[in-house]
Amino acid sequence: RSSERDPPNDPPSKFGKDDSSPGKHRGPSTGLTDDSPLATHKLKPPESLCAKAEEGHRRATSFGNELLKRGELLKAEACFLSALRHKHDFPMALYGLGEVHVGNELYGLAIEAYTLATQTWPQYVDAFVGLGDVLVLLQKNKKAEEAYKSAVGVGKTDALAWEALGRFYLSHQVKQFKQARVTYQRALLAVSSGDVSPGLLLGLAESARGAEQFEECVLKADKASSFAPNFARAKFVAGTCRVSAGDVVGAVPNFEYAVSVEPEQVEHHVQLAKALVTLGKRDVAEKVLTDGIKTFADSGNEIAKAELEKVMEEVVKETQKEL
C-alpha cells in the first residue's frame, strides 16, 4: 500500500493536547496527543534515532518510509514520531506508525494509528484498508468489513479499495463468494479501465472458483494473466480451476509458470506435483518436489519444506503400492 498520497499542507506543530475535561467524553482526535498509546508505549524509541528528525514532517516521514521498506522498524518509528512532533495531525506519519506496529505485531497500536490517520484525513483509502487488514488478523470481521466499506466509500474509483473489500469476502474466514462477485463486478464499472485491471479480473476468477463455476474462473484468470504476464497468482488460480474442470493437462503449464515466477509459494509446488501424479508422471513430480524442498531448505523456510516432504512421502508410498 502507498503512503505517499498527500492531503492539504498545514504549518508544523507539536503533539496535540487532549482538551477533554476529566470525566467528560473525549471527542474525535485531531492527531497524535502526548497521552496517546502511540506516544507512551514502553517500546517507543527516542526520536534521536531518526537521522531526519529535525528536517520537518515530510522529510522525516519519507525517510521513515525508506527505513520501513528496509525492515528497520525501530528507526522508522522514530522518524514517524519525529514527523508528528512537527505536525501532530500528519496522516502519512500516522499511517507509517500503523505499518510499523503491524510489523512488530502490536496490533492494538496499529489500530490506534490507522484510526487516527482516517480521522485526520477522512479520504485516506490506504489507512482504511490497513485498519481492515489488522481487524481481519484479529478475526474482528464485522469491523473489518466496515473499514473496507469505508475505503470504498471514500475511494469509489480506487482499485485498491475495491480489491480489499473483495479479498475480504473471498477470505477463508468469510467465504461470501456471491458478495465477492458482486463487489468485483461493481468495481469493474466504477474503476477507470477496470475491465483490464488484472487484480479485479483475478478477483472475479476467485469468486467464480469459490462458487464452483470453474469455466468462468479459467476465462477470467486467463484474461488477468494476459494483461500482466508475470502475474503468477492468476496463472495458479487458472490452473486450480482447470483441474477442477477436469483439464489436468492444461493445468500443468499454469502451475509450472507459477513455480518459475514465484518459487517461494509452497502451494505452487504442491499443486504442480499433484497434477503430474494424476497424469501418471510420478518421476517428474518427485523431481518437482525435490527441487522445491531444496529451495525452501536454502531459504530456511522449514514449514514449507516440511509440507513438501509430506507430499513427497505420499507420492513415494503410492509409487511403491503400484510396484
Beta strands, then each sheet from edge to edge (+ up, - down):
end
